[in-house]
């Protein structure tokens, strides 16, 4: 039966072919690749290029509006614009969560809760208006609009819950890959058993975000680690982004040629699915509940175990003492100069009474320093540790990555001068 919304759309001549690809193995492969790019590419632009978190978010919001406008104007699913939109929305959703966490100091549990409620509202309004949340019925402009809004919120939610999981457990990126991967596998088994396909799809869709992000962190993070901890592959954010963008492009080209993920093509070459069994759906729903309980129990257990977390604020002072300039002598001069420029900008703004500018420059300094860790720390771990300790002292005076409120401008200036002296 055609609902009222679709009937109105058909009369106005705006009914389209399904705008979302068929959910095949290729769908999930590209989706995970996109989430990995969303993590690594955003980090590269924000940190490596020194653009800054807020500026990067503004840039990608503008790009998202443009590519989404192109996608919405199409009358059918076309692989390249569709997956380009997914890549951009993955970066954008990630940035929104990072701004809440890093700039506004919103706790991750609050971000996760807010995005969960927001996603529930999006789904509720979508269902109330269209009476379906199935991606197989994205054939009208309102449904597609709801779809992309839901996708954006799932990326933000996936980022927040993924980071919160790492915060709770202290797991490394390599280990943390296993949790979303295991949950997706369990959801797949329940779907095979007879779980509601729409519910199964959206649960798995949310979980691909932390999975892809953790894969990206694992590939990009440095090999230097604490004793006994798994290490990253030290590919860096730029190399990781290039590799995954290349894989996405190759897969999209394959799908463009074969059209194997076009709903109409897929349905013509595959037998229709068996009608849902209400009894199996209820059993599978109970399975989802048990899976949720098991996940919460695992996280609580991991949280209660001794694990490496953020260093206590009182331990920020380095036990290593090096002469001025000694700590950075093995680092590339271009990278040191970029760090010194941001520290100098923060110092000048603090001296002139521009507290907002000083804080923003200190934030950019932190972002650039974190981005350079993978390339600097292997060159001289002792020098890196020494500068990192002083960098933490600077951030503490601004209340960045610390629970204390910002300190006086005099304290900020003193720590910035010490940092500049160490890097001269």
Long-range contacts (C-beta under 8 A, 24 or more apart in sequence): 3-130, 3-131, 3-132, 5-129, 5-130, 5-140, 5-142, 5-143, 6-139, 6-140, 9-139, 9-140, 9-141, 9-142, 14-140, 14-141, 15-139, 15-140, 16-74, 16-75, 16-76, 16-139, 16-140, 16-141, 16-144, 17-75, 17-76, 17-77, 17-139, 17-263, 17-264, 18-76, 18-77, 18-135, 18-136, 18-137, 18-138, 18-139, 18-263, 18-264, 19-71, 19-74, 19-76, 19-77, 19-82, 19-138, 19-139, 19-144, 19-147, 20-77, 20-82, 20-135, 20-136, 20-138, 20-147, 20-263, 21-77, 21-79, 21-82, 21-255, 21-261, 21-262, 21-263, 22-260, 22-261, 22-262, 22-263, 22-266, 22-267, 23-135, 23-201, 24-260, 24-261, 24-266, 26-251, 26-254, 26-255, 26-260, 26-261, 27-261, 28-204, 28-208, 29-251, 30-83, 30-86, 30-248, 30-251, 30-252, 31-86, 31-205, 31-208, 31-212, 32-208, 32-211, 32-212, 32-215, 33-212, 33-244, 33-247, 33-248, 33-251, 34-83, 34-86, 34-87, 34-90, 34-212, 34-248, 35-90, 35-155, 35-158, 35-208, 35-209, 35-211, 35-212, 35-213, 35-216, 36-212, 36-213, 36-215, 36-216, 36-219, 36-240, 36-244, 37-87, 37-90, 37-91, 37-216, 37-241, 37-244, 37-245, 37-248, 38-87, 38-90, 38-91, 38-93, 38-94, 38-155, 38-209, 38-212, 38-213, 38-216, 39-94, 39-212, 39-213, 39-216, 39-217, 40-216, 40-219, 40-220, 40-237, 40-238, 40-240, 40-241, 40-244, 41-91, 41-237, 41-241, 41-245, 42-91, 42-94, 42-95, 42-98, 43-220, 43-237, 43-371, 44-237, 44-238, 44-241, 44-371, 46-95, 46-98, 46-367, 46-371, 47-237, 47-367, 47-368, 47-370, 47-371, 47-372, 48-237, 48-238, 48-368, 48-371, 48-372, 50-338, 50-342, 50-364, 50-367, 50-368, 52-360, 52-363, 52-364, 52-367, 53-95, 53-98, 53-99, 53-102, 53-103, 53-363, 53-367, 54-99, 54-103, 56-95, 57-92, 57-95, 57-96, 57-99, 60-88, 60-91, 60-92, 60-95, 61-92, 63-88, 63-92, 64-88, 64-89, 64-92, 68-148, 71-144, 71-148, 72-141, 72-144, 72-145, 76-262, 77-261, 77-262, 77-263, 78-256, 79-252, 79-255, 79-256, 79-261, 80-252, 80-256, 83-248, 83-252, 85-148, 86-151, 87-245, 87-248, 89-148, 89-151, 89-152, 89-155, 90-155, 90-209, 90-212, 92-152, 92-155, 93-152, 93-153, 93-154, 93-155, 93-156, 93-158, 93-159, 93-209, 94-155, 94-156, 94-159, 94-213, 96-156, 97-156, 97-159, 97-160, 97-163, 98-159, 100-160, 101-160, 101-163, 102-363, 103-363, 105-399, 108-160, 108-161, 108-163, 108-164, 108-167, 109-164, 111-156, 111-160, 111-164, 112-157, 112-160, 112-161, 112-164, 115-153, 115-156, 115-157, 115-160, 116-157, 118-153, 118-157, 119-150, 119-153, 119-154, 119-157, 122-146, 122-149, 122-150, 122-153, 123-150, 123-202, 126-150, 132-198, 133-198, 133-202, 134-197, 134-198, 135-201, 136-263, 150-202, 151-205, 154-202, 154-205, 154-206, 154-209, 155-209, 157-206, 157-209, 158-206, 158-207, 158-208, 158-209, 158-210, 158-213, 159-209, 159-210, 159-213, 161-206, 161-210, 162-209, 162-210, 162-213, 162-214, 165-210, 165-299, 167-309, 168-299, 168-302, 168-303, 169-299, 169-302, 169-303, 169-307, 170-302, 170-307, 170-308, 170-309, 171-302, 171-307, 172-218, 172-225, 172-229, 172-230, 173-214, 173-215, 173-217, 173-218, 173-221, 173-232, 174-214, 174-218, 174-230, 174-231, 174-232, 175-230, 176-210, 176-214, 177-211, 177-214, 177-215, 177-218, 179-210, 179-295, 179-298, 180-207, 180-208, 180-210, 180-211, 180-214, 181-211, 183-207, 183-291, 183-295, 184-208, 184-211, 186-291, 187-288, 187-291, 190-284, 190-287, 190-288, 190-291, 191-284, 193-280, 193-283, 193-284, 193-287, 194-276, 194-277, 194-280, 194-281, 194-283, 194-284, 195-280, 195-281, 195-284, 195-285, 195-287, 195-288, 196-276, 196-281, 196-284, 196-285, 197-276, 199-285, 199-288, 203-288, 216-240, 216-244, 219-243, 220-374, 221-374, 222-373, 222-374, 222-377, 222-378, 223-378, 224-377, 224-378, 224-381, 226-308, 229-308, 232-374, 234-374, 234-378, 236-374, 236-375, 237-371, 310-401, 311-392, 313-396, 313-402, 313-403, 313-404, 316-389, 316-392, 316-393, 316-396, 317-389, 317-393, 318-385, 318-386, 318-388, 318-389, 318-390, 320-382, 320-385, 320-386, 320-389, 321-386, 322-382, 322-383, 322-386, 322-422, 324-421, 324-422, 324-424, 325-422, 325-423, 325-424, 326-383, 327-380, 327-382, 327-383, 327-384, 327-386, 327-387, 327-422, 327-423, 328-383, 328-387, 328-422, 328-423, 329-380, 329-383, 330-379, 330-380, 330-383, 331-376, 331-379, 331-380, 331-383, 335-372, 335-375, 335-376, 336-423, 338-368, 339-365, 339-368, 339-369, 339-372, 339-423, 340-420, 340-423, 340-424, 342-368, 343-394, 343-416, 343-419, 343-420, 343-423, 344-420, 346-394, 346-412, 346-416, 347-413, 347-416, 347-417, 347-420, 350-409, 350-412, 350-413, 350-416, 351-409, 351-413, 353-409, 355-406, 355-409, 358-398, 358-409, 358-412, 359-398, 359-400, 359-406, 362-394, 362-395, 362-398, 362-400, 362-412, 362-416, 363-398, 363-400, 365-391, 365-394, 366-391, 366-395, 366-400, 366-401, 386-422, 387-419, 387-422, 387-423, 390-415, 390-418, 390-419, 390-422, 391-419, 393-418, 393-419, 394-419
